[in-house]
Amino acid sequence: MKIIACAKQVNLDKFITNDLCCRNLARIILPSFIPVEGYENYLPEYTGYKEIYIDQDELIDFYEEPMKNRFTLYTNEYLILRDKKTKEVLDVRIWDGESYQYINSKPINSKWFGKINAYKGDIYQKLAIDSLYRNQLTVFRGKSGGGKSLLGLSYLFSLLEDNKIDKIYIFCNPVATKDAAKLGLVVRPK
């Protein structure tokens, strides 16, 4: 309320917040001519990776200073370097907060699922596999059939088989997300 009261006093052109409660209150309290928005209108969507198109000279500069965060990546954000002309992947790294590191490209081995590699060298699946090995929490997003469940379950089963975890809990949000198909069994009375 104090933030909103100050904004009203200052007579702003725009009120921007990502706090949902503050945003809703501001829409009620502030005059209608002051638009109330969230940061999502100003920040690029975070995907967990950046794709950068570079030429050979820029690639050489990149390799000469691996400790310099020249592409302003967040910690644990992946970097896909592509050739400007051919669009071919030149290199893939992860920024660990201090330098660019190689990604882990070893396959996931599970008795239940077998040996799981990224599908035909799919660079995004390679990033997903590395993230599973590297992070405590990994969230996948993508089209159906992209390998999200297969990668996640095969990795979890490999941990379970190696006695690194005791249980696997699987849950699904019963509320469909925006622009998503509703999943699961629907029982209709006769």
C-alpha positions as CSV (number, residue, x, y, z in Angstrom):
1,M,0.0,0.0,0.0
2,K,2.9,2.4,0.8
3,I,4.5,1.7,-2.6
4,I,1.2,2.3,-4.4
5,A,0.5,5.5,-2.3
6,C,4.0,6.8,-3.2
7,A,3.3,6.0,-6.9
8,K,0.0,8.0,-6.7
9,Q,1.8,11.0,-5.1
10,V,4.5,11.1,-7.7
11,N,2.0,10.9,-10.6
12,L,3.8,8.3,-12.7
13,D,3.3,7.5,-16.4
14,K,3.4,3.8,-15.7
15,F,3.4,1.5,-12.6
16,I,5.4,-1.7,-13.2
17,T,5.6,-4.6,-10.7
18,N,5.8,-8.4,-10.9
19,D,4.2,-8.8,-7.5
20,L,0.7,-10.0,-8.4
21,C,-1.0,-8.7,-5.2
22,C,0.6,-5.2,-5.6
23,R,-0.3,-5.1,-9.3
24,N,-4.0,-5.9,-8.5
25,L,-4.2,-3.4,-5.7
26,A,-2.5,-0.7,-8.0
27,R,-5.2,-1.3,-10.7
28,I,-7.9,-0.5,-8.1
29,I,-6.2,2.4,-6.3
30,L,-4.3,4.2,-9.0
31,P,-6.1,6.5,-11.4
32,S,-7.3,4.8,-14.6
33,F,-4.9,6.9,-16.8
34,I,-1.8,5.2,-15.1
35,P,-1.3,1.8,-16.8
36,V,-0.3,-1.0,-14.4
37,E,2.0,-3.7,-15.9
38,G,4.3,-6.5,-15.0
39,Y,8.0,-7.0,-15.9
40,E,7.2,-9.7,-18.3
41,N,6.4,-7.0,-20.9
42,Y,10.0,-5.7,-20.6
43,L,12.2,-8.8,-20.0
44,P,12.9,-11.4,-22.6
45,E,11.5,-14.8,-21.8
46,Y,14.1,-17.0,-20.0
47,T,14.6,-20.3,-21.7
48,G,17.7,-21.5,-19.9
49,Y,19.9,-21.0,-23.0
50,K,21.0,-18.3,-25.5
51,E,21.7,-19.0,-29.1
52,I,24.4,-16.6,-30.5
53,Y,25.4,-16.4,-34.2
54,I,29.0,-15.6,-34.6
55,D,31.8,-15.6,-37.3
56,Q,35.2,-17.2,-37.0
57,D,36.9,-14.1,-35.5
58,E,34.3,-13.8,-32.8
59,L,34.7,-17.5,-32.0
60,I,38.5,-17.0,-31.6
61,D,37.8,-14.1,-29.3
62,F,35.5,-16.3,-27.3
63,Y,38.1,-19.0,-26.9
64,E,40.8,-16.5,-25.9
65,E,38.8,-15.3,-22.8
66,P,36.7,-18.1,-21.4
67,M,36.4,-16.3,-18.0
68,K,34.7,-13.3,-19.6
69,N,30.9,-13.4,-19.7
70,R,30.7,-11.6,-23.0
71,F,27.2,-12.8,-23.7
72,T,25.8,-11.8,-20.3
73,L,24.5,-15.2,-19.3
74,Y,23.0,-16.0,-16.0
75,T,24.7,-18.6,-13.8
76,N,23.8,-22.1,-15.2
77,E,22.5,-20.7,-18.4
78,Y,23.6,-22.5,-21.6
79,L,25.3,-20.9,-24.6
80,I,24.8,-22.3,-28.1
81,L,27.3,-20.8,-30.5
82,R,26.2,-21.0,-34.2
83,D,27.9,-20.0,-37.4
84,K,26.5,-16.8,-38.8
85,K,26.4,-18.1,-42.4
86,T,25.6,-21.9,-42.1
87,K,23.6,-21.8,-38.8
88,E,25.6,-24.9,-37.8
89,V,26.4,-25.4,-34.1
90,L,30.0,-24.6,-33.4
91,D,30.1,-25.1,-29.7
92,V,27.9,-25.5,-26.6
93,R,28.9,-24.3,-23.1
94,I,27.4,-23.4,-19.8
95,W,28.3,-20.3,-17.7
96,D,29.0,-21.4,-14.1
97,G,29.3,-17.9,-12.8
98,E,33.1,-17.7,-13.3
99,S,33.8,-19.3,-16.7
100,Y,32.3,-21.2,-19.6
101,Q,32.3,-24.9,-19.0
102,Y,31.9,-27.9,-21.3
103,I,28.6,-29.7,-21.1
104,N,28.3,-33.3,-20.0
105,S,27.4,-35.4,-23.0
106,K,27.4,-38.9,-21.5
107,P,24.2,-40.9,-22.0
108,I,21.8,-41.8,-19.3
109,N,22.0,-45.5,-18.4
110,S,19.1,-47.3,-16.8
111,K,18.1,-50.9,-16.6
112,W,14.5,-50.0,-17.3
113,F,15.1,-47.6,-20.2
114,G,18.5,-48.7,-21.5
115,K,21.0,-46.2,-22.8
116,I,19.5,-42.9,-23.6
117,N,21.3,-40.3,-25.8
118,A,20.1,-37.1,-27.3
119,Y,18.0,-37.9,-30.3
120,K,20.1,-37.7,-33.4
121,G,22.4,-35.2,-31.8
122,D,19.5,-32.9,-30.8
123,I,21.3,-30.0,-29.2
124,Y,18.4,-29.1,-26.9
125,Q,18.1,-32.7,-25.6
126,K,21.9,-32.5,-24.9
127,L,21.3,-29.4,-22.8
128,A,18.4,-31.2,-21.0
129,I,20.6,-34.2,-20.2
130,D,23.4,-32.0,-18.9
131,S,20.9,-30.1,-16.8
132,L,19.7,-33.3,-15.2
133,Y,23.3,-34.3,-14.3
134,R,24.2,-30.9,-13.1
135,N,21.3,-29.4,-11.3
136,Q,19.1,-30.3,-8.3
137,L,16.0,-29.0,-10.1
138,T,15.4,-29.1,-13.9
139,V,12.2,-28.0,-15.7
140,F,11.5,-29.1,-19.2
141,R,9.1,-27.4,-21.6
142,G,8.4,-28.3,-25.1
143,K,6.1,-29.9,-27.7
144,S,4.7,-33.4,-27.1
145,G,7.0,-36.1,-28.3
146,G,10.1,-34.0,-27.6
147,G,11.5,-36.4,-25.0
148,K,10.7,-34.6,-21.8
149,S,9.2,-37.5,-20.0
150,L,11.6,-40.1,-21.4
151,L,14.7,-38.1,-20.4
152,G,13.3,-37.2,-16.9
153,L,12.1,-40.7,-16.1
154,S,15.2,-42.5,-17.5
155,Y,17.4,-40.2,-15.4
156,L,15.3,-40.8,-12.2
157,F,15.3,-44.5,-12.7
158,S,19.1,-44.5,-13.1
159,L,19.3,-42.7,-9.8
160,L,16.8,-45.2,-8.2
161,E,18.7,-48.2,-9.5
162,D,22.0,-46.8,-8.2
163,N,20.4,-46.3,-4.7
164,K,21.0,-42.5,-4.9
165,I,17.3,-41.9,-4.3
166,D,14.6,-43.9,-2.5
167,K,11.4,-42.9,-4.2
168,I,10.0,-41.2,-7.3
169,Y,6.9,-39.1,-7.0
170,I,5.1,-38.2,-10.2
171,F,2.5,-35.6,-10.2
172,C,0.5,-33.7,-12.8
173,N,-1.2,-30.4,-12.6
174,P,-4.9,-31.1,-13.3
175,V,-5.4,-27.5,-14.6
176,A,-4.3,-27.2,-18.2
177,T,-1.8,-24.4,-18.8
178,K,-2.4,-21.6,-21.3
179,D,-2.8,-22.9,-24.9
180,A,-2.3,-26.6,-23.7
181,A,-4.5,-29.6,-24.3
182,K,-6.2,-31.0,-21.2
183,L,-4.6,-34.3,-20.2
184,G,-5.7,-37.3,-18.3
185,L,-8.8,-39.4,-18.0
186,V,-12.2,-37.6,-18.2
187,V,-15.1,-39.5,-16.7
188,R,-18.5,-38.4,-17.8
189,P,-21.7,-39.7,-16.2
190,K,-24.0,-41.6,-18.6
